């Protein structure tokens, strides 16, 4: 029979909601901040933004602009918080 090592006091990873893994740092952006996503489709990223916007408890609007571009020779999309 195999013996398994039991580990005590392991930290539990943070999650936004049960079953949802945080991928993009939308909530960390201030107006004028941006981040670049390599090789992601425009529609898929827009869908992630819509999900984030509808699940916010804060009342101020979160508006983003997506800009296709190339960074360090890699195609991708820049996500810019505009409001």
PDB file of N, CA, C and O in Angstrom, chain B, residues numbered from 101:
ATOM      1  N   UNK B 101       0.841  -1.185   0.000  1.00  0.00           N
ATOM      2  CA  UNK B 101       0.000   0.000   0.000  1.00  0.00           C
ATOM      3  C   UNK B 101       0.887   1.250   0.000  1.00  0.00           C
ATOM      4  O   UNK B 101       1.889   1.321   0.712  1.00  0.00           O
ATOM      5  N   UNK B 102       0.489   2.235  -0.821  1.00  0.00           N
ATOM      6  CA  UNK B 102       1.240   3.487  -0.907  1.00  0.00           C
ATOM      7  C   UNK B 102       1.020   4.336   0.325  1.00  0.00           C
ATOM      8  O   UNK B 102      -0.084   4.384   0.867  1.00  0.00           O
ATOM      9  N   UNK B 103       2.058   4.998   0.762  1.00  0.00           N
ATOM     10  CA  UNK B 103       1.922   5.933   1.877  1.00  0.00           C
ATOM     11  C   UNK B 103       1.957   7.345   1.318  1.00  0.00           C
ATOM     12  O   UNK B 103       2.771   7.666   0.453  1.00  0.00           O
ATOM     13  N   UNK B 104       1.080   8.165   1.814  1.00  0.00           N
ATOM     14  CA  UNK B 104       1.011   9.551   1.372  1.00  0.00           C
ATOM     15  C   UNK B 104       1.496  10.460   2.484  1.00  0.00           C
ATOM     16  O   UNK B 104       1.195  10.257   3.661  1.00  0.00           O
ATOM     17  N   UNK B 105       2.252  11.465   2.080  1.00  0.00           N
ATOM     18  CA  UNK B 105       2.743  12.441   3.047  1.00  0.00           C
ATOM     19  C   UNK B 105       1.611  13.424   3.352  1.00  0.00           C
ATOM     20  O   UNK B 105       1.019  14.001   2.439  1.00  0.00           O
ATOM     21  N   UNK B 106       1.322  13.607   4.612  1.00  0.00           N
ATOM     22  CA  UNK B 106       0.300  14.565   5.017  1.00  0.00           C
ATOM     23  C   UNK B 106       0.991  15.880   5.352  1.00  0.00           C
ATOM     24  O   UNK B 106       1.898  15.929   6.183  1.00  0.00           O
ATOM     25  N   UNK B 107       0.542  16.948   4.684  1.00  0.00           N
ATOM     26  CA  UNK B 107       1.125  18.271   4.908  1.00  0.00           C
ATOM     27  C   UNK B 107       0.186  19.084   5.779  1.00  0.00           C
ATOM     28  O   UNK B 107      -1.019  19.125   5.530  1.00  0.00           O
ATOM     29  N   UNK B 108       0.720  19.715   6.778  1.00  0.00           N
ATOM     30  CA  UNK B 108      -0.073  20.514   7.719  1.00  0.00           C
ATOM     31  C   UNK B 108       0.059  22.001   7.415  1.00  0.00           C
ATOM     32  O   UNK B 108       1.088  22.463   6.923  1.00  0.00           O
ATOM     33  N   UNK B 109      -0.998  22.732   7.718  1.00  0.00           N
ATOM     34  CA  UNK B 109      -1.022  24.204   7.641  1.00  0.00           C
ATOM     35  C   UNK B 109      -0.638  24.755   6.282  1.00  0.00           C
ATOM     36  O   UNK B 109       0.106  25.732   6.200  1.00  0.00           O
ATOM     37  N   UNK B 110      -1.133  24.147   5.214  1.00  0.00           N
ATOM     38  CA  UNK B 110      -0.874  24.653   3.867  1.00  0.00           C
ATOM     39  C   UNK B 110      -1.784  25.848   3.605  1.00  0.00           C
ATOM     40  O   UNK B 110      -2.966  25.794   3.944  1.00  0.00           O
ATOM     41  N   UNK B 111      -1.265  26.936   3.009  1.00  0.00           N
ATOM     42  CA  UNK B 111      -2.129  28.084   2.708  1.00  0.00           C
ATOM     43  C   UNK B 111      -3.116  27.723   1.593  1.00  0.00           C
ATOM     44  O   UNK B 111      -2.772  27.020   0.642  1.00  0.00           O
ATOM     45  N   UNK B 112      -4.345  28.218   1.731  1.00  0.00           N
ATOM     46  CA  UNK B 112      -5.376  27.965   0.734  1.00  0.00           C
ATOM     47  C   UNK B 112      -5.286  29.054  -0.333  1.00  0.00           C
ATOM     48  O   UNK B 112      -5.282  30.237   0.007  1.00  0.00           O
ATOM     49  N   UNK B 113      -5.212  28.685  -1.625  1.00  0.00           N
ATOM     50  CA  UNK B 113      -5.123  29.693  -2.686  1.00  0.00           C
ATOM     51  C   UNK B 113      -6.364  30.574  -2.722  1.00  0.00           C
ATOM     52  O   UNK B 113      -7.481  30.100  -2.511  1.00  0.00           O
ATOM     53  N   UNK B 114      -6.157  31.867  -2.993  1.00  0.00           N
ATOM     54  CA  UNK B 114      -7.272  32.803  -3.091  1.00  0.00           C
ATOM     55  C   UNK B 114      -7.998  32.622  -4.408  1.00  0.00           C
ATOM     56  O   UNK B 114      -7.376  32.379  -5.443  1.00  0.00           O
ATOM     57  N   UNK B 115      -9.307  32.740  -4.367  1.00  0.00           N
ATOM     58  CA  UNK B 115     -10.134  32.695  -5.574  1.00  0.00           C
ATOM     59  C   UNK B 115     -11.161  33.814  -5.467  1.00  0.00           C
ATOM     60  O   UNK B 115     -11.580  34.184  -4.371  1.00  0.00           O
ATOM     61  N   UNK B 116     -11.557  34.343  -6.610  1.00  0.00           N
ATOM     62  CA  UNK B 116     -12.540  35.418  -6.626  1.00  0.00           C
ATOM     63  C   UNK B 116     -13.890  34.877  -6.159  1.00  0.00           C
ATOM     64  O   UNK B 116     -14.511  35.454  -5.267  1.00  0.00           O
ATOM     65  N   UNK B 117     -14.340  33.797  -6.741  1.00  0.00           N
ATOM     66  CA  UNK B 117     -15.578  33.122  -6.376  1.00  0.00           C
ATOM     67  C   UNK B 117     -15.300  31.636  -6.445  1.00  0.00           C
ATOM     68  O   UNK B 117     -14.413  31.214  -7.187  1.00  0.00           O
ATOM     69  N   UNK B 118     -16.031  30.832  -5.695  1.00  0.00           N
ATOM     70  CA  UNK B 118     -15.809  29.389  -5.777  1.00  0.00           C
ATOM     71  C   UNK B 118     -15.911  28.900  -7.217  1.00  0.00           C
ATOM     72  O   UNK B 118     -16.883  29.189  -7.915  1.00  0.00           O
ATOM     73  N   UNK B 119     -14.917  28.171  -7.645  1.00  0.00           N
ATOM     74  CA  UNK B 119     -14.926  27.634  -9.001  1.00  0.00           C
ATOM     75  C   UNK B 119     -14.383  28.580 -10.060  1.00  0.00           C
ATOM     76  O   UNK B 119     -14.168  28.160 -11.197  1.00  0.00           O
ATOM     77  N   UNK B 120     -14.156  29.829  -9.724  1.00  0.00           N
ATOM     78  CA  UNK B 120     -13.640  30.799 -10.700  1.00  0.00           C
ATOM     79  C   UNK B 120     -12.207  31.147 -10.351  1.00  0.00           C
ATOM     80  O   UNK B 120     -11.913  31.577  -9.236  1.00  0.00           O
ATOM     81  N   UNK B 121     -11.322  30.959 -11.311  1.00  0.00           N
ATOM     82  CA  UNK B 121      -9.925  31.300 -11.117  1.00  0.00           C
ATOM     83  C   UNK B 121      -9.668  32.674 -11.727  1.00  0.00           C
ATOM     84  O   UNK B 121     -10.098  32.950 -12.847  1.00  0.00           O
ATOM     85  N   UNK B 122      -8.987  33.511 -11.011  1.00  0.00           N
ATOM     86  CA  UNK B 122      -8.698  34.857 -11.514  1.00  0.00           C
ATOM     87  C   UNK B 122      -7.589  34.784 -12.548  1.00  0.00           C
ATOM     88  O   UNK B 122      -6.521  34.226 -12.297  1.00  0.00           O
ATOM     89  N   UNK B 123      -7.857  35.361 -13.725  1.00  0.00           N
ATOM     90  CA  UNK B 123      -6.869  35.331 -14.793  1.00  0.00           C
ATOM     91  C   UNK B 123      -6.271  36.720 -15.029  1.00  0.00           C
ATOM     92  O   UNK B 123      -5.052  36.879 -15.099  1.00  0.00           O
ATOM     93  N   UNK B 124      -7.131  37.705 -15.147  1.00  0.00           N
ATOM     94  CA  UNK B 124      -6.679  39.059 -15.486  1.00  0.00           C
ATOM     95  C   UNK B 124      -6.856  40.004 -14.296  1.00  0.00           C
ATOM     96  O   UNK B 124      -7.795  39.850 -13.516  1.00  0.00           O
ATOM     97  N   UNK B 125      -5.948  40.989 -14.155  1.00  0.00           N
ATOM     98  CA  UNK B 125      -5.991  41.892 -12.994  1.00  0.00           C
ATOM     99  C   UNK B 125      -6.872  43.121 -13.206  1.00  0.00           C
ATOM    100  O   UNK B 125      -6.434  44.240 -12.938  1.00  0.00           O
ATOM    101  N   UNK B 126      -8.108  42.937 -13.682  1.00  0.00           N
ATOM    102  CA  UNK B 126      -8.982  44.082 -13.949  1.00  0.00           C
ATOM    103  C   UNK B 126      -9.175  44.946 -12.710  1.00  0.00           C
ATOM    104  O   UNK B 126      -9.144  46.173 -12.800  1.00  0.00           O
ATOM    105  N   UNK B 127      -9.374  44.319 -11.557  1.00  0.00           N
ATOM    106  CA  UNK B 127      -9.664  45.068 -10.336  1.00  0.00           C
ATOM    107  C   UNK B 127      -8.457  45.807  -9.772  1.00  0.00           C
ATOM    108  O   UNK B 127      -8.610  46.622  -8.862  1.00  0.00           O
ATOM    109  N   UNK B 128      -7.272  45.543 -10.286  1.00  0.00           N
ATOM    110  CA  UNK B 128      -6.070  46.232  -9.823  1.00  0.00           C
ATOM    111  C   UNK B 128      -5.761  47.482 -10.638  1.00  0.00           C
ATOM    112  O   UNK B 128      -4.900  48.276 -10.259  1.00  0.00           O
ATOM    113  N   UNK B 129      -6.462  47.659 -11.758  1.00  0.00           N
ATOM    114  CA  UNK B 129      -6.194  48.797 -12.629  1.00  0.00           C
ATOM    115  C   UNK B 129      -6.855  50.064 -12.119  1.00  0.00           C
ATOM    116  O   UNK B 129      -7.998  50.045 -11.663  1.00  0.00           O
ATOM    117  N   UNK B 130      -6.127  51.152 -12.200  1.00  0.00           N
ATOM    118  CA  UNK B 130      -6.694  52.471 -11.962  1.00  0.00           C
ATOM    119  C   UNK B 130      -6.902  53.105 -13.330  1.00  0.00           C
ATOM    120  O   UNK B 130      -6.348  52.632 -14.323  1.00  0.00           O
ATOM    121  N   UNK B 131      -7.688  54.162 -13.391  1.00  0.00           N
ATOM    122  CA  UNK B 131      -7.938  54.831 -14.662  1.00  0.00           C
ATOM    123  C   UNK B 131      -6.604  55.250 -15.271  1.00  0.00           C
ATOM    124  O   UNK B 131      -5.792  55.904 -14.618  1.00  0.00           O
ATOM    125  N   UNK B 132      -6.387  54.870 -16.525  1.00  0.00           N
ATOM    126  CA  UNK B 132      -5.141  55.178 -17.223  1.00  0.00           C
ATOM    127  C   UNK B 132      -4.135  54.036 -17.211  1.00  0.00           C
ATOM    128  O   UNK B 132      -3.154  54.080 -17.954  1.00  0.00           O
ATOM    129  N   UNK B 133      -4.353  53.013 -16.385  1.00  0.00           N
ATOM    130  CA  UNK B 133      -3.464  51.851 -16.336  1.00  0.00           C
ATOM    131  C   UNK B 133      -3.841  50.857 -17.427  1.00  0.00           C
ATOM    132  O   UNK B 133      -4.974  50.850 -17.909  1.00  0.00           O
ATOM    133  N   UNK B 134      -2.886  50.020 -17.811  1.00  0.00           N
ATOM    134  CA  UNK B 134      -3.165  49.009 -18.828  1.00  0.00           C
ATOM    135  C   UNK B 134      -2.278  47.787 -18.607  1.00  0.00           C
ATOM    136  O   UNK B 134      -1.314  47.829 -17.843  1.00  0.00           O
ATOM    137  N   UNK B 135      -2.627  46.699 -19.294  1.00  0.00           N
ATOM    138  CA  UNK B 135      -1.773  45.516 -19.344  1.00  0.00           C
ATOM    139  C   UNK B 135      -1.927  44.880 -20.715  1.00  0.00           C
ATOM    140  O   UNK B 135      -2.929  45.095 -21.396  1.00  0.00           O
ATOM    141  N   UNK B 136      -0.936  44.099 -21.119  1.00  0.00           N
ATOM    142  CA  UNK B 136      -0.887  43.498 -22.446  1.00  0.00           C
ATOM    143  C   UNK B 136      -1.128  41.997 -22.334  1.00  0.00           C
ATOM    144  O   UNK B 136      -0.535  41.327 -21.489  1.00  0.00           O
ATOM    145  N   UNK B 137      -1.998  41.477 -23.190  1.00  0.00           N
ATOM    146  CA  UNK B 137      -2.308  40.052 -23.222  1.00  0.00           C
ATOM    147  C   UNK B 137      -1.832  39.497 -24.561  1.00  0.00           C
ATOM    148  O   UNK B 137      -2.269  39.946 -25.620  1.00  0.00           O
ATOM    149  N   UNK B 138      -0.947  38.532 -24.505  1.00  0.00           N
ATOM    150  CA  UNK B 138      -0.391  37.946 -25.732  1.00  0.00           C
ATOM    151  C   UNK B 138      -1.378  36.971 -26.367  1.00  0.00           C
ATOM    152  O   UNK B 138      -1.970  36.135 -25.684  1.00  0.00           O
ATOM    153  N   UNK B 139      -1.546  37.089 -27.688  1.00  0.00           N
ATOM    154  CA  UNK B 139      -2.239  36.105 -28.491  1.00  0.00           C
ATOM    155  C   UNK B 139      -3.644  35.717 -28.088  1.00  0.00           C
ATOM    156  O   UNK B 139      -4.075  34.617 -28.433  1.00  0.00           O
ATOM    157  N   UNK B 140      -4.360  36.523 -27.403  1.00  0.00           N
ATOM    158  CA  UNK B 140      -5.736  36.204 -27.005  1.00  0.00           C
ATOM    159  C   UNK B 140      -6.693  36.802 -28.022  1.00  0.00           C
ATOM    160  O   UNK B 140      -6.416  37.866 -28.576  1.00  0.00           O
ATOM    161  N   UNK B 141      -7.816  36.135 -28.279  1.00  0.00           N
ATOM    162  CA  UNK B 141      -8.762  36.687 -29.239  1.00  0.00           C
ATOM    163  C   UNK B 141      -9.487  37.885 -28.632  1.00  0.00           C
ATOM    164  O   UNK B 141      -9.738  37.932 -27.428  1.00  0.00           O
ATOM    165  N   UNK B 142      -9.812  38.839 -29.474  1.00  0.00           N
ATOM    166  CA  UNK B 142     -10.485  40.062 -29.055  1.00  0.00           C
ATOM    167  C   UNK B 142     -11.824  39.728 -28.400  1.00  0.00           C
ATOM    168  O   UNK B 142     -12.152  40.268 -27.344  1.00  0.00           O
ATOM    169  N   UNK B 143     -12.602  38.833 -29.029  1.00  0.00           N
ATOM    170  CA  UNK B 143     -13.930  38.489 -28.522  1.00  0.00           C
ATOM    171  C   UNK B 143     -13.841  37.788 -27.154  1.00  0.00           C
ATOM    172  O   UNK B 143     -14.654  38.060 -26.270  1.00  0.00           O
ATOM    173  N   UNK B 144     -12.876  36.906 -26.977  1.00  0.00           N
ATOM    174  CA  UNK B 144     -12.732  36.194 -25.701  1.00  0.00           C
ATOM    175  C   UNK B 144     -12.372  37.164 -24.578  1.00  0.00           C
ATOM    176  O   UNK B 144     -12.886  37.049 -23.466  1.00  0.00           O
ATOM    177  N   UNK B 145     -11.495  38.110 -24.868  1.00  0.00           N
ATOM    178  CA  UNK B 145     -11.099  39.088 -23.859  1.00  0.00           C
ATOM    179  C   UNK B 145     -12.255  40.031 -23.533  1.00  0.00           C
ATOM    180  O   UNK B 145     -12.456  40.390 -22.373  1.00  0.00           O
ATOM    181  N   UNK B 146     -13.011  40.433 -24.549  1.00  0.00           N
ATOM    182  CA  UNK B 146     -14.184  41.289 -24.329  1.00  0.00           C
ATOM    183  C   UNK B 146     -15.210  40.568 -23.461  1.00  0.00           C
ATOM    184  O   UNK B 146     -15.863  41.188 -22.623  1.00  0.00           O
ATOM    185  N   UNK B 147     -15.349  39.276 -23.658  1.00  0.00           N
ATOM    186  CA  UNK B 147     -16.272  38.476 -22.848  1.00  0.00           C
ATOM    187  C   UNK B 147     -15.824  38.437 -21.389  1.00  0.00           C
ATOM    188  O   UNK B 147     -16.659  38.527 -20.489  1.00  0.00           O
ATOM    189  N   UNK B 148     -14.525  38.306 -21.142  1.00  0.00           N
ATOM    190  CA  UNK B 148     -13.990  38.322 -19.776  1.00  0.00           C
ATOM    191  C   UNK B 148     -14.265  39.664 -19.106  1.00  0.00           C
ATOM    192  O   UNK B 148     -14.595  39.718 -17.921  1.00  0.00           O
ATOM    193  N   UNK B 149     -14.130  40.735 -19.860  1.00  0.00           N
ATOM    194  CA  UNK B 149     -14.384  42.074 -19.323  1.00  0.00           C
ATOM    195  C   UNK B 149     -15.862  42.230 -18.969  1.00  0.00           C
ATOM    196  O   UNK B 149     -16.190  42.753 -17.904  1.00  0.00           O
ATOM    197  N   UNK B 150     -16.756  41.780 -19.854  1.00  0.00           N
ATOM    198  CA  UNK B 150     -18.193  41.870 -19.569  1.00  0.00           C
ATOM    199  C   UNK B 150     -18.544  41.096 -18.298  1.00  0.00           C
ATOM    200  O   UNK B 150     -19.336  41.569 -17.484  1.00  0.00           O
ATOM    201  N   UNK B 151     -17.960  39.911 -18.124  1.00  0.00           N
ATOM    202  CA  UNK B 151     -18.215  39.124 -16.922  1.00  0.00           C
ATOM    203  C   UNK B 151     -17.752  39.899 -15.687  1.00  0.00           C
ATOM    204  O   UNK B 151     -18.468  39.974 -14.688  1.00  0.00           O
ATOM    205  N   UNK B 152     -16.555  40.471 -15.765  1.00  0.00           N
ATOM    206  CA  UNK B 152     -16.018  41.245 -14.641  1.00  0.00           C
ATOM    207  C   UNK B 152     -16.927  42.424 -14.316  1.00  0.00           C
ATOM    208  O   UNK B 152     -17.227  42.668 -13.148  1.00  0.00           O
ATOM    209  N   UNK B 153     -17.366  43.157 -15.333  1.00  0.00           N
ATOM    210  CA  UNK B 153     -18.199  44.339 -15.118  1.00  0.00           C
ATOM    211  C   UNK B 153     -19.531  43.979 -14.457  1.00  0.00           C
ATOM    212  O   UNK B 153     -20.006  44.721 -13.598  1.00  0.00           O
ATOM    213  N   UNK B 154     -20.132  42.870 -14.837  1.00  0.00           N
ATOM    214  CA  UNK B 154     -21.438  42.504 -14.285  1.00  0.00           C
ATOM    215  C   UNK B 154     -21.347  41.904 -12.882  1.00  0.00           C
ATOM    216  O   UNK B 154     -22.355  41.830 -12.180  1.00  0.00           O
ATOM    217  N   UNK B 155     -20.166  41.479 -12.466  1.00  0.00           N
ATOM    218  CA  UNK B 155     -20.016  40.856 -11.158  1.00  0.00           C
ATOM    219  C   UNK B 155     -19.337  41.766 -10.138  1.00  0.00           C
ATOM    220  O   UNK B 155     -18.875  41.291  -9.100  1.00  0.00           O
ATOM    221  N   UNK B 156     -19.272  43.053 -10.418  1.00  0.00           N
ATOM    222  CA  UNK B 156     -18.678  43.994  -9.471  1.00  0.00           C
ATOM    223  C   UNK B 156     -19.722  44.481  -8.489  1.00  0.00           C
ATOM    224  O   UNK B 156     -20.853  44.780  -8.873  1.00  0.00           O
ATOM    225  N   UNK B 157     -19.347  44.560  -7.225  1.00  0.00           N
ATOM    226  CA  UNK B 157     -20.249  45.054  -6.195  1.00  0.00           C
ATOM    227  C   UNK B 157     -20.167  46.571  -6.056  1.00  0.00           C
ATOM    228  O   UNK B 157     -21.070  47.195  -5.500  1.00  0.00           O
ATOM    229  N   UNK B 158     -19.102  47.155  -6.552  1.00  0.00           N
ATOM    230  CA  UNK B 158     -18.929  48.605  -6.455  1.00  0.00           C
ATOM    231  C   UNK B 158     -19.838  49.302  -7.453  1.00  0.00           C
ATOM    232  O   UNK B 158     -20.144  48.758  -8.515  1.00  0.00           O
ATOM    233  N   UNK B 159     -20.269  50.510  -7.106  1.00  0.00           N
ATOM    234  CA  UNK B 159     -21.148  51.245  -7.997  1.00  0.00           C
ATOM    235  C   UNK B 159     -20.434  52.027  -9.106  1.00  0.00           C
ATOM    236  O   UNK B 159     -21.029  52.218 -10.167  1.00  0.00           O
ATOM    237  N   UNK B 160     -19.182  52.492  -8.916  1.00  0.00           N
ATOM    238  CA  UNK B 160     -18.551  53.221 -10.025  1.00  0.00           C
ATOM    239  C   UNK B 160     -18.400  52.326 -11.250  1.00  0.00           C
ATOM    240  O   UNK B 160     -18.109  51.137 -11.120  1.00  0.00           O
ATOM    241  N   UNK B 161     -18.595  52.889 -12.430  1.00  0.00           N
ATOM    242  CA  UNK B 161     -18.459  52.064 -13.640  1.00  0.00           C
ATOM    243  C   UNK B 161     -16.998  51.687 -13.912  1.00  0.00           C
ATOM    244  O   UNK B 161     -16.075  52.463 -13.660  1.00  0.00           O
ATOM    245  N   UNK B 162     -16.828  50.497 -14.424  1.00  0.00           N
ATOM    246  CA  UNK B 162     -15.510  50.027 -14.852  1.00  0.00           C
ATOM    247  C   UNK B 162     -15.585  49.932 -16.368  1.00  0.00           C
ATOM    248  O   UNK B 162     -16.258  49.047 -16.897  1.00  0.00           O
ATOM    249  N   UNK B 163     -14.905  50.828 -17.075  1.00  0.00           N
ATOM    250  CA  UNK B 163     -14.912  50.798 -18.531  1.00  0.00           C
ATOM    251  C   UNK B 163     -13.497  50.576 -19.030  1.00  0.00           C
ATOM    252  O   UNK B 163     -12.532  51.128 -18.500  1.00  0.00           O
ATOM    253  N   UNK B 164     -13.400  49.751 -20.065  1.00  0.00           N
ATOM    254  CA  UNK B 164     -12.102  49.391 -20.622  1.00  0.00           C
ATOM    255  C   UNK B 164     -12.106  49.602 -22.120  1.00  0.00           C
ATOM    256  O   UNK B 164     -13.155  49.582 -22.764  1.00  0.00           O
ATOM    257  N   UNK B 165     -10.926  49.805 -22.663  1.00  0.00           N
ATOM    258  CA  UNK B 165     -10.746  49.880 -24.111  1.00  0.00           C
ATOM    259  C   UNK B 165      -9.734  48.807 -24.489  1.00  0.00           C
ATOM    260  O   UNK B 165      -8.707  48.646 -23.830  1.00  0.00           O
ATOM    261  N   UNK B 166     -10.034  48.080 -25.555  1.00  0.00           N
ATOM    262  CA  UNK B 166      -9.122  47.051 -26.054  1.00  0.00           C
ATOM    263  C   UNK B 166      -8.453  47.557 -27.318  1.00  0.00           C
ATOM    264  O   UNK B 166      -9.119  48.061 -28.222  1.00  0.00           O
ATOM    265  N   UNK B 167      -7.137  47.424 -27.379  1.00  0.00           N
ATOM    266  CA  UNK B 167      -6.374  47.889 -28.533  1.00  0.00           C
ATOM    267  C   UNK B 167      -5.470  46.758 -29.016  1.00  0.00           C
ATOM    268  O   UNK B 167      -4.607  46.279 -28.280  1.00  0.00           O
ATOM    269  N   UNK B 168      -5.682  46.338 -30.267  1.00  0.00           N
ATOM    270  CA  UNK B 168      -4.804  45.309 -30.840  1.00  0.00           C
ATOM    271  C   UNK B 168      -3.451  45.939 -31.136  1.00  0.00           C
ATOM    272  O   UNK B 168      -3.362  47.100 -31.535  1.00  0.00           O
ATOM    273  N   UNK B 169      -2.403  45.152 -30.934  1.00  0.00           N
ATOM    274  CA  UNK B 169      -1.079  45.682 -31.200  1.00  0.00           C
ATOM    275  C   UNK B 169      -0.003  44.625 -31.096  1.00  0.00           C
ATOM    276  O   UNK B 169      -0.282  43.441 -30.905  1.00  0.00           O
ATOM    277  N   UNK B 170       1.233  45.078 -31.224  1.00  0.00           N
ATOM    278  CA  UNK B 170       2.391  44.198 -31.141  1.00  0.00           C
ATOM    279  C   UNK B 170       3.309  44.754 -30.056  1.00  0.00           C
ATOM    280  O   UNK B 170       3.634  45.941 -30.048  1.00  0.00           O
ATOM    281  N   UNK B 171       3.721  43.877 -29.142  1.00  0.00           N
ATOM    282  CA  UNK B 171       4.640  44.276 -28.084  1.00  0.00           C
ATOM    283  C   UNK B 171       5.780  43.265 -28.042  1.00  0.00           C
ATOM    284  O   UNK B 171       5.555  42.067 -27.873  1.00  0.00           O
ATOM    285  N   UNK B 172       6.987  43.752 -28.195  1.00  0.00           N
ATOM    286  CA  UNK B 172       8.188  42.901 -28.217  1.00  0.00           C
ATOM    287  C   UNK B 172       8.065  41.802 -29.274  1.00  0.00           C
ATOM    288  O   UNK B 172       8.482  40.663 -29.064  1.00  0.00           O
ATOM    289  N   UNK B 173       7.482  42.176 -30.416  1.00  0.00           N
ATOM    290  CA  UNK B 173       7.360  41.240 -31.532  1.00  0.00           C
ATOM    291  C   UNK B 173       6.245  40.217 -31.396  1.00  0.00           C
ATOM    292  O   UNK B 173       6.171  39.286 -32.197  1.00  0.00           O
ATOM    293  N   UNK B 174       5.379  40.364 -30.408  1.00  0.00           N
ATOM    294  CA  UNK B 174       4.300  39.407 -30.179  1.00  0.00           C
ATOM    295  C   UNK B 174       2.951  40.101 -30.359  1.00  0.00           C
ATOM    296  O   UNK B 174       2.710  41.163 -29.785  1.00  0.00           O
ATOM    297  N   UNK B 175       2.075  39.493 -31.161  1.00  0.00           N
ATOM    298  CA  UNK B 175       0.719  40.027 -31.346  1.00  0.00           C
ATOM    299  C   UNK B 175      -0.093  39.844 -30.079  1.00  0.00           C
ATOM    300  O   UNK B 175       0.062  38.852 -29.367  1.00  0.00           O
ATOM    301  N   UNK B 176      -0.955  40.801 -29.804  1.00  0.00           N
ATOM    302  CA  UNK B 176      -1.797  40.687 -28.627  1.00  0.00           C
ATOM    303  C   UNK B 176      -2.744  41.857 -28.521  1.00  0.00           C
ATOM    304  O   UNK B 176      -2.967  42.590 -29.484  1.00  0.00           O
ATOM    305  N   UNK B 177      -3.297  42.021 -27.338  1.00  0.00           N
ATOM    306  CA  UNK B 177      -4.281  43.064 -27.088  1.00  0.00           C
ATOM    307  C   UNK B 177      -3.909  43.785 -25.795  1.00  0.00           C
ATOM    308  O   UNK B 177      -3.609  43.158 -24.779  1.00  0.00           O
ATOM    309  N   UNK B 178      -3.936  45.111 -25.859  1.00  0.00           N
ATOM    310  CA  UNK B 178      -3.716  45.917 -24.662  1.00  0.00           C
ATOM    311  C   UNK B 178      -5.072  46.252 -24.065  1.00  0.00           C
ATOM    312  O   UNK B 178      -5.976  46.697 -24.773  1.00  0.00           O
ATOM    313  N   UNK B 179      -5.213  46.039 -22.764  1.00  0.00           N
ATOM    314  CA  UNK B 179      -6.431  46.363 -22.044  1.00  0.00           C
ATOM    315  C   UNK B 179      -6.167  47.633 -21.255  1.00  0.00           C
ATOM    316  O   UNK B 179      -5.279  47.663 -20.402  1.00  0.00           O
ATOM    317  N   UNK B 180      -6.934  48.686 -21.534  1.00  0.00           N
ATOM    318  CA  UNK B 180      -6.745  49.986 -20.912  1.00  0.00           C
ATOM    319  C   UNK B 180      -7.998  50.358 -20.131  1.00  0.00           C
ATOM    320  O   UNK B 180      -9.101  50.343 -20.677  1.00  0.00           O
ATOM    321  N   UNK B 181      -7.832  50.691 -18.865  1.00  0.00           N
ATOM    322  CA  UNK B 181      -9.007  51.144 -18.087  1.00  0.00           C
ATOM    323  C   UNK B 181      -9.207  52.616 -18.380  1.00  0.00           C
ATOM    324  O   UNK B 181      -8.300  53.425 -18.183  1.00  0.00           O
ATOM    325  N   UNK B 182     -10.423  52.971 -18.861  1.00  0.00           N
ATOM    326  CA  UNK B 182     -10.694  54.358 -19.232  1.00  0.00           C
ATOM    327  C   UNK B 182     -11.669  55.039 -18.271  1.00  0.00           C
ATOM    328  O   UNK B 182     -11.841  56.257 -18.325  1.00  0.00           O
ATOM    329  N   UNK B 183     -12.306  54.266 -17.397  1.00  0.00           N
ATOM    330  CA  UNK B 183     -13.219  54.868 -16.416  1.00  0.00           C
ATOM    331  C   UNK B 183     -13.350  53.953 -15.232  1.00  0.00           C
ATOM    332  O   UNK B 183     -14.072  54.266 -14.286  1.00  0.00           O
TER     333      UNK B 183
END
